[in-house]
Amino acid sequence: MIRELPDTLDKNFFNREMNNIESILSKKWLIKRSKKTNIFKELWKRNDILASVELYTILYSINKFRNQKIWLKSFFQNIKKNTQIESCTNELVTAGFFLANNQDIKLCDVGQPGYDFWINYNNKKIRVSCKKLEESDNEKRFHLFCQKIYDCIPKLLNEFKVNGLQITLFNNNALIFKDMNNEDLKKIQTLYLNFIRKALIDYTINNRKITECVCENKERICFVALHEIDTPNEAICLDSSKVSFKLLISFPAFNEQLRLENLFRRASNNMKKNAGNIDEINSNIIIIRIPSFISLTCFDQWLSKKFCNNYSSISGVILYNIEPVTDLQDNMNFLLYSIKYFDNPNSKVTLKEIIEAKKILHCEIPVGKINDQSNIPYKTIMNDKGDTISLEKRYSFLKGDIFYNLSKIQNVGKYTELINNQEYGVNYYLVQKPILISPTDKLLIV
């Protein structure tokens, strides 16, 4: 298998470590189809850039902790047993971030209650509990709902004889997808497909790019915006024999803030019960990986109130997010890490007191960039009034297939770079051969 690799990755390291994993898990096992989906096997089978970056991140941490053989043995056993893969990988990768500048990190036994690893900082112990806010049932159903709509778009565009559109559907009201049966979902899908149909009528007949959609009681449900897809170079045009489009759907998230708060409560109670007291040489912190739509402002306000009354056994909380992004200026894809630390001023001992003056807790990521802003940069779109609005606290679905016709171009390689680095979730094709240039997908494990 030929894997797509960013130029910034150490290819020799990547190939060497991939061979090591093959020898540990066995190549035969990795490619064998399982009765039940194994998320590590699914990642291994992919050859796109994002999958390579994700594998590189995992391999980097495995290599960093190669001397902790008992823990790694349990980790590989769990991969084969198809159990706790995401949670163990989260612990491994998060601990790997702090194994920098000769900091001493010790991974706890898999399944140990209380905390997952600890940092030996100048003979002081920082105990760390790693958590990840997993995709909720509601969000999973949202993506299934969007995929059903996506599958119907090519037929709709052919019906109206239009091509090369970005369709944005921005909904005002949250829907509880997880409580809907298949019949309910089908009705909702039909409703929103009719909204898109109405927008296409406005676009083709009245040349209107934005259409407001209302329900029977005249309540304004959503708007649908239609825009032509830009080509990366004037020499490239969309192929007329294929339907090219992008679909972005955004709905308000449901109960996700509450899920984060409950996850923090459980982690805090677990640390208080099992990690031990904190004092001048021992501290407890919780690190939570969150999805990109979580509101840090809301969590900050909630946490500040809670820190005033409780959780004195927690020194602080770190929230972080990993988002695949595209830098159009430099024409490159990478992972953007956004990190926010919340100090507990009412803790028995704060992390600032543990870390001595003028000293810092070092953190190093294997590949990507760290966002230097104080908050996570949320995705934005243009609304029906021309205002830029944030997708904070909203689920988002972005997917598309773009077909470029390069039949009149002699040097195809010159133009593949122009379309290789685009939005994650959108596939780009060169029709001349016809080959897939940049298949993209979401992060599976990291």
PyMOL commands that set and color helices and strands:
alter all, ss='L'
color gray80, all
select helices_A, chain A and resi 11-25+27-31+39-45+49-64+69-81+85-98+137-159+177-179+182-205+256-274+296-309+351-354+412-420
alter helices_A, ss='H'
color red, helices_A
select strands_A, chain A and resi 104-107+117-121+124-132+165-171+210-214+220-228+237-238+245-252+282-289+316-327+332-343+369-370+380-382+388-390+394-405+426-430+435-436
alter strands_A, ss='S'
color yellow, strands_A
deselect
rebuild
show_as cartoon
